[in-house]
Amino acid sequence: MKNPPENNIDLSYERHGTGTPLVLIHGFPLDLSIWDSIVPLLESDFDLIIPDLRGFGESSTVDTPYTMLDFANDIAGLLDFLGVEKAFLAGHSMGGYVALAFAREYPDRVNGLALVSSQAADDAPERKAGRYKTAKDVLEKGVDVVAESMTPKLSANEKVQEFANLLMKAQSKAGVIGALKAMAEREDFTSILPEFNFPVLLIHGDADALIPIDRAKEIKSVLPAAQLIKLKKAGHMPMMEFPKETAEALKKLK
């Protein structure tokens, strides 16, 4: 389904289950299908709202630069359209950056926050420069350059690698470039963590080769009340590698 355009963005989304709303926000450069394996495991506990972020899946995008806050505002617009005032949010990787931006801008609309294979820190200068270089490569050579470089870092599971590789190659150049630049320019959210007055859950694989589990431990050190759930042998895609364990972890939001 799609909601009417908000901020000139037409978001595609799926909705499953009953209960308290839980927004599942995918990472880069993927789409809502990464959550497919855990939907049946969560739909009896939550009203699952699963969007394609702008530029990914079947959602539209714009050519002008945008930010993590713009992604967050898209989510707020979708919730308004659905008549949902307050929800839990679970963001995977870049989706975690979006969830953090949402939580900062709309704290009264957040019941709880889960960061899955994500982090609160911004990019180091060399990482930021690398994202802009990758954006230039995508413009010149296409999204395959991102798919080929990221695939082995996402998971050691060959089936997950195959699925993710095809999924990444299916994304639009404009969406991938826009997200790369938005991630490069994102701010450090670490300082706002102590302001959160809702539960924070950290779900991270101890074999994550893209965002090491140390990033989750850093959040835990700043926010001692946060619950850190370590998934043994999980890489960057725990919802696909270990769907049962990831779903059980997300249920702790309730």
N, C-alpha and C positions, 0 to 999 in steps of 0.2 A: 504494500500500500504506500501511498504518498500523501504528505500533508500539503496544504496550500503553501505557495512560496512565502518564506519568511527571510528577510534580509536578502531578497532576490535568490534564495536557495530553496529548491524543492527537494526535501528529504524523503528518501525511501526508508521504510521501516517495516518490521514485523512485530506482532504482538501475540503473546501466548500466555496461557495460565490464568490463575486467580490469586488474589492476596494483595499484599502491599506492593506497590510498584517498585520494580528494580530495572534500572536502565543499564544495559550492557553495551559498552562503548569499545569498538574494535581498535586495534593498533594499526601501524603503518607498515607497508602500503597494502592493506587487506580490506575486507568488508565484513558485513554482519554474519556471513556464513561460517566464520571461525567458531561461533558459539553453538553451532548446530548440535554437537554431541552432548552438550550439557542442558539444552532446553528441556528434554524429557525428564531430566533429573531435578529440575527446579520449578517446573510449571505448576506443581501442586502446592508450592510454598509462596510463589511470587507471581505478580502480574508483570510479565517480562516485556519490556519495551526495548526493541533492538534496532537501532538506526544504522544506516550507512552514513558515515560522516560525509560532509560536502566533498565532492570530487572523487568519491569512491563508490563502488557498487553501482547502484542505479540512481544515486543522488546527483544533482546538478552541481555546478561550481561557477565561479566567476574568474575573470582573467586578472583582476586587480589583486594586489597583495592582501592577505588576511592574517589573523592572529589566532592564538589559542582561545582568546575571549570570543572571537567570532564563531569558532566551533561551538563554544559553550552556549552562546546566544542562540545558535541553531537548535540546540537541544532544548533550551528553555522555550523556544517557539513551538517545538513539537509537543512538549508537555502541555503548553497552553491549549494547543489545538485538541489534544486528547482530554482536556479537562482535569489534568493531574497537577495538583498543587505541590505535592511533596513526594519525594521518592528516595530510595537507595540508589547509589551509583556505583558501578564497577567498571573501571577503565583499564584496558590492557595496553601496556607500553605507551605509545602516543595517546591512546585513549585515556590513560591515567593523567596526562598533562591536561587534557580537555576536562576531565572530571575535577582536577584541582582548580582550574580556572573557573569552572561552574561553582564549586564550593566557596571560592573566595567572593564571587559576584553575587551568588544567591544562597547564602548560608541558611536562610530560613526555609529553603525548599529541599534541604538535604536531611534525610533520616540517618544516613550512615554512608561511609565511603570505603570502597575496597580498591586498592591499587594492586593490579595483577602484573607482575613482571615489569614494574615501572619504577619511577624515581621522582624526587621533588627538585633536584638540582637542575640548573641550566647547563648549557653546553660550554665546555672549555673552549678557548679561542680556536684551537686547532680543529676541534670537532665542528665548530660553527663554520669554519672555512671549508671543511670537508663536505658539509651539507650543500653549500653553494656550488662547489665543484661538481658534486653529484647532480644537482639540479641542471647545471649546464650540460653535463653528459646526457641526461635524460632528454633534454631539449634537442640535442644533436643526434643522438643514437637510439632513443626510445627507452621504454621502461624495462626492457630486458636487462639492461646494465645493473639495475637495482635488484631485480629478481635473482640474477646469477650470483651477485656478491652476497646477498642476504641469506639465501636459501640454507647454506651449511651452518650459518650462525643461529638459525631459528630453532633447530632441533636435530638430534642425532637419529631420530626415528625416520626411516626412509619413506614411509607412507605419508607422514606429516610433511616432510620435505617436498614430496611430489605434489601434494595438494597445494601447499603454500606457493610453490614455484608457479604453478598454473594460475593460481589466484592473483599473484602479483603481476604476472604478465598480462592479465585481463584488465588491469586498472588503466585509467586515462593518464596521458602525459601531463595534462593540466593539473589534475588532482595530485599526482605525485610531486610535481614541481612546487605547487602551492603549499603542500604540507611540509616539504623539506625546508622551505624558507620560513614557514611559521614556526617549525621546531627550532630552527637556527636562532630565531629572534625571541624565543620564549624567555620569560624571566625565571629567576630562582624562586620557587615557591616555599623553600624551607622555612623562611622567617614567619610565614603565616600559619604554619601547622599548629602552633600552640593556641591559636585563636579558635580552632575548631571545637565546637561543643557537642559533637556527635561522635559515635563510634568510628574508629578507623581500623581497617583490616588490611594487612599486608600479606599477599600471597605470592610466593617467589620460589622458583626452582633452584636447587643448589647447583645445577649444571647449566645455568643460563649463561650462554657465551656472548650475548648481546648487551644485556644490562646485568652485571653481576649482582649477586645477592647482597653484597656489601652496600649497595645503594638502598636496599630495604632496611638494612641494619642502621644506616645513617638516619633514616626517618625515625626508626624506633628509638634512637638515642636522643632525638629532639622531642619526641612525643612518646614518653614511656608508657602511656595508657594504650597505645596502639597494640594490636595483637598481631604478631608475626607468625605466619604459618609457612614452614619450610617444606617443600615437596621434594623428596629424595629422588634423584635421577631425572628430574624434570628440567627441560630446557626453557626456551623463551615462549613456548606455546603450551602451557599446562592444561588449558581447556581442551586441547586436542590430544595431548600426550597422556594425560591422566584425568579424564573428564569426571570420573566418580569422585576422586579426591578433591578436585577443584570445586565441584558442586557442593560437596559437604563443607568445604571451607567457606564458601559464599553464604551458606545457610547460617553461619555464625553471626551474620549481620542482623538477623532477626532478634 
